[in-house]
Amino acid sequence: MCRSKKKIALTMFIIVLLLLQVTPHLSNTSYPTEKEVCLGEEEEKLYKMINDYRRSKKLEAIPFSSHLTMVAQAHAKDLAVHYTFDPDNKCNPHSWSDKGKWSECCYTNNHKQAQCMWDKPKEIAGYDSPGYEIAYYSSKGATAAEGMSGWKKSPSHNPLLVNSGTWKQAEWKAVGVGIYKEYAVVWFGQEEDKSKIKRCDR
């Protein structure tokens, strides 16, 4: 009887240890709620400028996505805090550090790590569709106006904004924005995720 109790106690101890080992990994799949996402003044301005630009091209506005905004805001902060901007850096600004609850990657200009970017919306925010990002850097601090000006002039970024070239067949049903210090990023998706814009306390 005593030996049986010892076996039960040992089994329970092993189960507890296993649970303790698994728990940190489970925390990586917990996402912030939609209520926790809000837009700062420049972020709201950026979202408006994107759709104003699309309307000027006779294109439909893209609905705001709280889930893609979670991703955009997380990446803008990750870049500002953990990434060193350098044109010679083999890891471009689509890269992710190992400092958050996501898989890290070095995104190179040959796009071999593209899957890393595409998967981030699902990985971080539970958005069940690939995401596509444009990013902008300014040493004096990112702004909506400067970001849009640069993207509109860029042959590789403007097509995502206005669905031209490679992106002509894409139908954007969601967009998220994030601005933090020197970085502004925008994420596009083809899965509907209509969300109400919540303004951050200003």
Residue frames as qw, qx, qy, qz and C-alpha x, y, z in Angstrom:
[[0.000, 0.886, 0.464, 0.000, 0.00, 0.00, 0.00],
 [0.312, -0.805, 0.112, 0.492, 2.81, 2.37, 0.95],
 [0.424, -0.158, 0.605, 0.655, 4.70, 1.48, -2.22],
 [0.250, 0.620, 0.669, 0.325, 1.56, 2.17, -4.27],
 [0.100, -0.945, -0.237, 0.204, 1.22, 5.64, -2.72],
 [0.396, -0.584, 0.359, 0.611, 4.85, 6.36, -3.52],
 [0.398, 0.197, 0.694, 0.567, 4.25, 5.40, -7.15],
 [0.104, 0.836, 0.523, 0.133, 1.22, 7.71, -7.34],
 [0.264, -0.883, 0.001, 0.388, 3.20, 10.56, -5.75],
 [0.441, -0.329, 0.528, 0.647, 6.08, 10.04, -8.16],
 [0.325, 0.476, 0.687, 0.441, 3.71, 9.98, -11.14],
 [0.026, -0.933, -0.354, 0.055, 2.06, 13.23, -10.00],
 [0.382, -0.720, 0.217, 0.537, 5.50, 14.84, -9.55],
 [0.429, -0.013, 0.637, 0.640, 6.48, 13.88, -13.11],
 [0.192, 0.717, 0.613, 0.272, 3.20, 15.27, -14.47],
 [0.180, -0.932, -0.143, 0.280, 3.75, 18.57, -12.67],
 [0.423, -0.485, 0.426, 0.636, 7.29, 18.80, -14.08],
 [0.364, 0.296, 0.698, 0.541, 5.98, 18.16, -17.59],
 [0.051, 0.875, 0.478, 0.066, 3.32, 20.83, -17.17],
 [0.303, -0.830, 0.076, 0.462, 5.93, 23.31, -15.98],
 [0.424, -0.219, 0.579, 0.662, 8.02, 22.58, -19.07],
 [0.259, 0.503, 0.705, 0.429, 5.07, 22.95, -21.44],
 [0.059, -0.846, -0.436, 0.303, 3.57, 26.11, -19.94],
 [0.179, -0.615, 0.216, 0.737, 6.18, 28.59, -21.27],
 [0.158, 0.030, 0.740, 0.654, 5.57, 27.32, -24.79],
 [0.045, 0.667, 0.742, 0.058, 1.82, 27.71, -24.41],
 [0.116, -0.773, -0.203, 0.590, 2.34, 31.36, -23.49],
 [0.197, -0.266, 0.508, 0.795, 3.81, 31.93, -26.96],
 [0.006, 0.358, 0.785, 0.506, 0.40, 31.25, -28.50],
 [0.082, -0.740, -0.565, 0.355, -1.53, 33.72, -26.35],
 [0.297, 0.418, 0.301, 0.804, -2.39, 36.85, -28.31],
 [0.046, 0.194, 0.324, -0.925, -3.43, 40.31, -27.15],
 [0.288, 0.603, 0.732, -0.136, -7.14, 40.90, -27.47],
 [0.284, 0.614, 0.418, 0.606, -8.66, 43.23, -30.01],
 [0.289, -0.921, -0.257, -0.050, -9.47, 45.66, -27.18],
 [0.616, -0.590, 0.124, 0.507, -5.77, 46.14, -26.48],
 [0.510, 0.209, 0.405, 0.730, -5.03, 47.45, -29.98],
 [0.075, 0.904, 0.279, -0.316, -5.21, 51.21, -30.46],
 [0.605, 0.522, 0.177, 0.575, -3.85, 53.71, -32.96],
 [0.343, -0.507, -0.095, 0.785, -1.63, 56.67, -32.17],
 [0.289, 0.790, 0.099, -0.532, -2.16, 59.94, -34.02],
 [0.115, 0.580, -0.632, -0.501, 0.46, 59.21, -36.71],
 [0.222, 0.029, 0.967, 0.120, -0.77, 55.64, -37.13],
 [0.376, 0.631, 0.609, -0.300, -4.35, 56.77, -37.69],
 [0.238, 0.782, -0.197, -0.542, -3.08, 59.38, -40.13],
 [0.073, -0.367, 0.843, 0.385, -1.14, 56.68, -42.01],
 [0.333, 0.315, 0.888, -0.035, -4.20, 54.44, -42.31],
 [0.346, 0.781, 0.325, -0.406, -6.22, 57.36, -43.68],
 [0.107, 0.716, -0.449, -0.524, -3.47, 58.35, -46.14],
 [0.256, -0.102, 0.922, 0.272, -3.26, 54.81, -47.51],
 [0.329, 0.537, 0.775, -0.049, -6.97, 54.78, -48.34],
 [0.213, 0.839, 0.051, -0.498, -6.99, 58.36, -49.64],
 [0.047, -0.528, 0.682, 0.504, -4.22, 57.35, -52.02],
 [0.271, 0.157, 0.933, 0.175, -6.13, 54.27, -53.14],
 [0.320, 0.725, 0.534, -0.293, -9.29, 56.30, -53.74],
 [0.121, 0.768, -0.257, -0.574, -7.27, 58.72, -55.88],
 [0.007, 0.302, -0.855, -0.421, -6.47, 55.68, -58.06],
 [0.702, -0.003, -0.234, -0.672, -10.16, 54.68, -58.12],
 [0.492, 0.043, -0.861, 0.125, -9.50, 51.72, -55.82],
 [0.636, -0.631, -0.351, -0.272, -11.57, 50.64, -52.86],
 [0.235, -0.707, 0.498, -0.443, -10.46, 51.47, -49.34],
 [0.581, 0.068, -0.797, 0.148, -8.98, 48.60, -47.32],
 [0.652, -0.669, -0.211, -0.288, -10.81, 47.81, -44.06],
 [0.098, -0.688, 0.589, -0.413, -8.83, 48.32, -40.86],
 [0.856, -0.107, -0.506, -0.003, -7.61, 45.12, -39.17],
 [0.503, -0.774, 0.297, -0.243, -6.87, 45.00, -35.45],
 [0.943, -0.178, 0.234, 0.158, -5.05, 41.67, -35.89],
 [0.712, 0.469, 0.043, 0.520, -2.71, 42.94, -38.59],
 [0.048, -0.874, 0.163, -0.455, -2.18, 46.07, -36.52],
 [0.799, -0.561, 0.214, 0.003, -1.03, 43.86, -33.62],
 [0.877, 0.109, 0.196, 0.425, 1.61, 42.47, -35.97],
 [0.392, 0.746, 0.036, 0.537, 2.56, 45.86, -37.40],
 [0.322, -0.870, 0.177, -0.327, 2.97, 47.46, -33.99],
 [0.873, -0.403, 0.238, 0.140, 4.95, 44.50, -32.65],
 [0.806, 0.277, 0.166, 0.495, 7.30, 44.58, -35.61],
 [0.180, 0.861, -0.037, 0.474, 7.82, 48.35, -35.58],
 [0.527, -0.787, 0.264, -0.182, 8.86, 48.13, -31.94],
 [0.923, -0.157, 0.252, 0.243, 11.01, 45.04, -32.49],
 [0.648, 0.559, 0.080, 0.511, 12.86, 46.82, -35.29],
 [0.040, -0.894, 0.119, -0.431, 13.36, 50.01, -33.29],
 [0.637, -0.683, 0.322, -0.158, 14.67, 48.19, -30.23],
 [0.807, -0.273, 0.504, 0.141, 16.54, 45.20, -31.65],
 [0.759, 0.467, 0.313, 0.329, 17.44, 45.89, -35.29],
 [0.301, -0.604, 0.214, 0.706, 20.38, 47.95, -36.54],
 [0.613, 0.751, 0.221, -0.107, 19.51, 49.68, -39.79],
 [0.267, -0.594, 0.553, 0.520, 22.36, 49.46, -42.27],
 [0.691, 0.544, -0.196, -0.434, 22.11, 49.20, -46.09],
 [0.380, 0.481, -0.790, -0.026, 24.90, 46.61, -45.90],
 [0.499, -0.186, 0.723, -0.440, 23.08, 44.52, -43.30],
 [0.168, 0.041, -0.906, -0.387, 22.33, 41.13, -44.90],
 [0.051, -0.502, -0.840, 0.199, 19.18, 40.94, -42.75],
 [0.027, -0.363, -0.252, -0.897, 16.78, 43.57, -44.08],
 [0.279, -0.145, 0.397, -0.862, 13.94, 45.22, -42.07],
 [0.786, -0.121, -0.325, -0.512, 11.55, 42.33, -42.76],
 [0.513, 0.134, -0.787, 0.316, 13.64, 40.36, -40.24],
 [0.650, -0.651, -0.126, -0.372, 12.50, 39.49, -36.72],
 [0.015, 0.590, -0.697, 0.407, 14.61, 39.25, -33.58],
 [0.572, -0.150, -0.802, 0.077, 14.62, 36.46, -31.01],
 [0.058, 0.072, -0.517, 0.851, 13.34, 38.83, -28.31],
 [0.545, -0.017, 0.097, -0.833, 9.60, 38.21, -28.62],
 [0.620, 0.085, 0.733, -0.266, 6.94, 35.51, -28.72],
 [0.735, 0.616, -0.043, -0.279, 7.55, 34.71, -32.37],
 [0.891, 0.020, 0.245, 0.383, 10.03, 32.76, -34.49],
 [0.159, -0.771, 0.271, 0.553, 13.14, 34.76, -35.34],
 [0.779, 0.389, 0.382, 0.309, 14.47, 35.07, -38.87],
 [0.220, -0.518, 0.310, 0.766, 16.97, 36.95, -40.99],
 [0.615, 0.675, 0.395, -0.104, 15.11, 38.13, -44.08],
 [0.420, -0.328, 0.460, 0.711, 17.56, 38.42, -46.95],
 [0.326, 0.530, -0.158, -0.767, 17.07, 40.20, -50.27],
 [0.196, 0.137, -0.872, -0.427, 16.78, 36.89, -52.15],
 [0.661, -0.163, -0.012, -0.732, 13.45, 36.34, -50.29],
 [0.503, 0.085, -0.860, 0.016, 14.41, 32.83, -49.17],
 [0.113, -0.182, -0.775, 0.594, 12.89, 33.63, -45.75],
 [0.309, -0.223, -0.278, -0.882, 9.63, 35.00, -47.17],
 [0.581, -0.384, -0.698, -0.168, 7.60, 32.35, -45.36],
 [0.388, -0.240, -0.548, 0.701, 8.80, 33.83, -42.07],
 [0.130, 0.056, 0.039, -0.989, 7.08, 37.10, -42.95],
 [0.478, -0.191, -0.570, -0.640, 3.96, 35.51, -44.42],
 [0.577, -0.314, -0.752, 0.064, 3.36, 33.46, -41.28],
 [0.180, 0.071, -0.482, 0.855, 3.70, 36.24, -38.71],
 [0.463, -0.251, -0.058, -0.848, 0.01, 37.29, -38.69],
 [0.830, -0.234, -0.443, -0.246, -1.09, 33.77, -37.80],
 [0.651, 0.026, -0.569, 0.502, 1.81, 33.24, -35.41],
 [0.144, 0.073, -0.383, 0.909, 1.33, 36.49, -33.48],
 [0.350, 0.054, 0.183, -0.917, -2.32, 37.42, -33.88],
 [0.436, 0.244, 0.844, -0.195, -4.21, 34.34, -35.00],
 [0.485, 0.591, -0.105, -0.636, -4.98, 35.92, -38.39],
 [0.757, 0.035, 0.651, 0.049, -5.67, 32.91, -40.59],
 [0.675, 0.707, 0.161, 0.136, -4.07, 34.11, -43.81],
 [0.686, 0.040, 0.014, 0.726, -0.60, 35.16, -45.01],
 [0.078, -0.941, -0.147, 0.294, 0.47, 38.75, -44.45],
 [0.652, 0.422, 0.136, 0.615, 2.59, 41.03, -46.62],
 [0.400, -0.776, -0.174, 0.455, 4.61, 43.94, -45.27],
 [0.452, 0.679, -0.027, 0.578, 6.11, 47.22, -46.38],
 [0.606, -0.623, -0.224, 0.441, 8.49, 48.97, -44.00],
 [0.294, 0.825, -0.010, 0.482, 10.07, 52.40, -43.76],
 [0.681, -0.409, -0.244, 0.556, 12.95, 53.80, -41.70],
 [0.177, 0.850, -0.014, 0.497, 13.87, 57.38, -40.80],
 [0.568, 0.014, -0.500, 0.654, 16.72, 58.23, -38.43],
 [0.065, -0.206, 0.217, -0.952, 14.84, 61.35, -37.31],
 [0.353, 0.217, 0.712, -0.567, 11.65, 59.41, -36.53],
 [0.101, 0.275, 0.837, 0.462, 9.02, 57.88, -38.78],
 [0.334, 0.334, 0.258, -0.843, 5.99, 59.89, -39.84],
 [0.619, 0.457, 0.625, -0.131, 2.94, 58.95, -41.88],
 [0.429, 0.860, -0.021, -0.276, 3.57, 61.60, -44.55],
 [0.016, 0.708, -0.669, -0.225, 7.22, 60.74, -45.08],
 [0.497, -0.070, 0.865, 0.003, 6.50, 57.03, -45.11],
 [0.618, 0.601, 0.481, -0.164, 3.79, 57.38, -47.73],
 [0.294, 0.872, -0.262, -0.291, 5.96, 59.67, -49.84],
 [0.159, -0.536, 0.809, 0.179, 8.76, 57.12, -49.88],
 [0.540, 0.139, 0.828, -0.060, 6.52, 54.12, -50.56],
 [0.571, 0.719, 0.273, -0.287, 4.71, 55.85, -53.43],
 [0.274, 0.819, -0.443, -0.241, 8.05, 56.50, -55.15],
 [0.342, -0.418, 0.840, 0.045, 9.33, 52.97, -54.59],
 [0.564, 0.237, -0.605, -0.510, 8.90, 50.43, -57.46],
 [0.386, -0.009, -0.917, 0.103, 8.78, 47.58, -54.95],
 [0.004, 0.252, 0.706, -0.661, 6.43, 49.17, -52.38],
 [0.362, 0.213, -0.044, -0.906, 3.93, 51.20, -54.40],
 [0.457, -0.011, -0.756, -0.469, 2.47, 48.11, -56.14],
 [0.252, -0.285, -0.873, 0.304, 1.24, 46.77, -52.78],
 [0.095, 0.339, 0.358, -0.865, -0.47, 50.07, -52.01],
 [0.481, 0.414, -0.082, -0.769, -2.33, 50.23, -55.33],
 [0.776, 0.148, 0.607, -0.087, -2.51, 46.56, -56.42],
 [0.565, 0.743, -0.257, -0.251, -0.36, 46.84, -59.52],
 [0.259, 0.584, -0.769, -0.015, 2.28, 44.63, -61.12],
 [0.292, 0.087, -0.942, 0.144, 2.83, 41.44, -59.14],
 [0.076, 0.234, 0.741, -0.625, 0.04, 42.45, -56.76],
 [0.330, 0.000, -0.339, -0.881, -2.60, 43.24, -59.38],
 [0.579, -0.225, -0.706, -0.340, -4.63, 40.11, -58.64],
 [0.287, -0.161, -0.746, 0.579, -4.42, 40.48, -54.85],
 [0.325, -0.670, -0.377, -0.552, -7.61, 41.61, -53.16],
 [0.209, 0.150, -0.612, 0.748, -6.73, 43.31, -49.89],
 [0.488, -0.599, -0.534, -0.343, -9.46, 42.80, -47.32],
 [0.628, -0.743, -0.160, 0.165, -7.49, 43.93, -44.28],
 [0.483, 0.589, -0.257, 0.595, -4.65, 46.30, -43.43],
 [0.640, -0.698, -0.217, 0.237, -2.77, 47.03, -40.22],
 [0.344, 0.778, -0.185, 0.492, -0.37, 49.85, -39.38],
 [0.727, -0.585, -0.164, 0.318, 2.33, 50.44, -36.81],
 [0.341, 0.765, -0.207, 0.506, 4.71, 53.33, -36.11],
 [0.729, -0.653, -0.064, 0.195, 7.34, 53.28, -33.40],
 [0.436, -0.663, 0.285, 0.538, 10.29, 55.67, -33.21],
 [0.023, -0.513, 0.551, 0.658, 12.27, 55.30, -36.48],
 [0.067, 0.029, 0.930, 0.359, 10.03, 52.69, -38.12],
 [0.620, 0.243, 0.166, -0.728, 6.67, 52.59, -39.84],
 [0.074, -0.065, 0.959, 0.266, 5.25, 49.32, -41.15],
 [0.663, 0.168, 0.017, -0.730, 2.06, 48.33, -42.95],
 [0.257, -0.057, 0.963, 0.051, 0.66, 44.80, -43.23],
 [0.578, 0.185, -0.283, -0.742, -1.76, 43.68, -45.93],
 [0.301, -0.023, 0.946, -0.121, -3.95, 40.57, -45.90],
 [0.354, -0.032, -0.623, -0.697, -6.61, 38.86, -47.99],
 [0.317, -0.399, -0.852, 0.118, -8.68, 37.53, -45.09],
 [0.229, -0.704, -0.223, -0.634, -11.50, 39.80, -43.93],
 [0.513, -0.314, -0.575, 0.555, -11.01, 41.20, -40.44],
 [0.057, -0.702, -0.189, -0.684, -13.13, 44.33, -40.18],
 [0.515, -0.391, -0.532, 0.547, -12.38, 46.04, -36.88],
 [0.096, -0.964, -0.214, -0.128, -13.28, 49.29, -35.22],
 [0.474, 0.465, -0.306, 0.683, -10.46, 51.77, -34.83],
 [0.566, -0.757, -0.285, 0.161, -9.70, 52.54, -31.22],
 [0.271, 0.806, -0.232, 0.473, -7.67, 55.68, -30.57],
 [0.637, -0.132, -0.506, 0.566, -4.91, 55.49, -27.97],
 [0.301, -0.872, -0.276, 0.269, -5.10, 57.99, -25.11],
 [0.530, 0.476, 0.073, 0.698, -3.52, 61.18, -26.41]]
